[in-house]
Amino acid sequence: MKRKDYVRLLILRTVGNFLILFMLFGVVATFGPALYYEAAFRIEKLQGIRYKVAQVETVSEFGKLLEKYKGTNSVNSPSYFGEILKGPHEKILVPPNVDFSIVVPKIGASEGVTANVDPSNKDEYLQVLMRSIAHAKGTSFPGLGGTTYLFAHSADNFWDVGRYNAVFYLLKELESGDDVYLFFQGKRFNYTVYDKKIIDAEDTTLIDSKSDMGERVILQTCWPPGTAWKRMIIFAKPKNQ
């Protein structure tokens, strides 16, 4: 083989290997977090682990519970496989605060919520989603009637997907009758899931809708998990309705 041909072959191999590695990185970056949470959820399900929401009704009760469970494995959502494998069969979920937060026992989710986030302002909501769930600006708040719209959807770039919406990856597991708890201004509000659907990523009718649907909560995440192609919507209503 001539030196010129050898150099050409070496360049082609190098470029080919780089493209393969780049593609593998894209797959891992896009679907890795979703697969991790999925695996953790399945392991806990096999072990019979169940999450239970802490009975927090007031700010003072919240403070007592936080102190009681501080430093224990009872107050967390799925994090490390080691903790999952050795964890108890019942874990207590304490909300991170009672100013505005959400707890979903079935999927072990307990996260803070940032109020009045503009869903049309990408720079604004992506910053919020790095640290909490976002409440759509212009929608209602718990206990005030109307629709409370909470979202945690991903970025447009595949390498950012895993950073923004890991908390809500498992919303797809929710079914009619499952519990959702919102804590707002020191009070707890109990909701029950009654429907879910998949919509286009550009569909904002549910956020913009002013129809009289009574009090309800809408939870939004990406679909399929780890992508920004579509949105999965979960509907919940007050338990007493």
WOJOHU-V361920 format. One record per pair of residues at least 6 apart in sequence whose C-alpha atoms are under 6 Angstrom apart, sorted by the first residue. I is the first residue (numbers start at 1). J is the second residue. D is the distance in whole Angstrom. If there is no record, write none. Layout:
I J D
I J D
This chain:
29 159 6
30 158 6
30 161 6
30 226 5
31 226 5
33 162 6
34 225 6
34 226 6
49 89 4
49 90 6
50 90 5
51 90 6
51 91 5
51 92 6
51 105 5
51 108 6
52 92 5
52 93 6
52 105 6
53 92 6
53 93 5
54 92 6
54 93 6
54 94 5
56 62 5
57 187 6
57 188 6
58 186 5
58 187 6
59 186 5
74 91 5
74 92 5
75 92 6
75 93 5
75 94 6
77 108 5
77 109 6
95 110 6
96 112 6
98 183 5
98 184 6
98 186 5
99 184 5
99 185 4
99 186 6
100 113 5
100 183 5
100 184 4
101 111 6
101 112 4
101 113 5
101 182 6
101 183 5
102 110 6
102 111 6
102 181 6
102 182 5
103 109 6
103 110 4
103 181 5
104 180 5
112 132 5
113 132 6
113 133 5
113 134 6
114 134 5
114 135 6
115 135 5
116 135 6
116 136 6
116 137 4
117 135 6
117 136 5
117 137 5
118 136 6
118 137 5
119 136 6
129 164 5
130 164 5
133 152 6
134 150 6
134 151 5
135 149 6
135 150 5
136 149 6
139 147 6
139 148 6
140 146 6
140 147 5
140 148 5
141 148 5
145 214 6
145 215 4
146 214 5
146 215 4
147 215 6
147 216 5
147 217 6
148 217 5
149 217 6
149 218 5
150 219 5
151 219 6
151 220 5
152 165 5
152 221 5
153 165 5
153 221 5
153 222 5
154 161 5
154 164 5
154 165 6
154 228 6
155 161 5
168 221 6
169 225 6
176 193 5
176 194 4
177 192 5
177 193 5
178 192 6
178 193 5
179 191 6
179 192 5
180 191 5
181 189 6
181 190 5
182 188 6
182 189 5
190 238 6
190 239 6
191 236 6
191 237 5
191 238 4
191 239 5
192 236 5
192 237 5
192 239 6
193 235 6
193 236 4
194 235 6
194 236 6
195 235 5
196 233 5
196 234 4
196 235 6
197 232 6
197 233 5
198 231 6
198 232 4
199 230 6
199 231 5
200 230 5
201 230 4
201 231 6
216 236 6
216 237 4
217 235 6
217 236 5
218 234 6
218 235 5
219 233 6
219 234 5
220 232 6
220 233 5
221 231 6
221 232 5
222 228 6
222 230 6
222 231 5
222 232 6
223 230 5
223 231 5
223 232 6
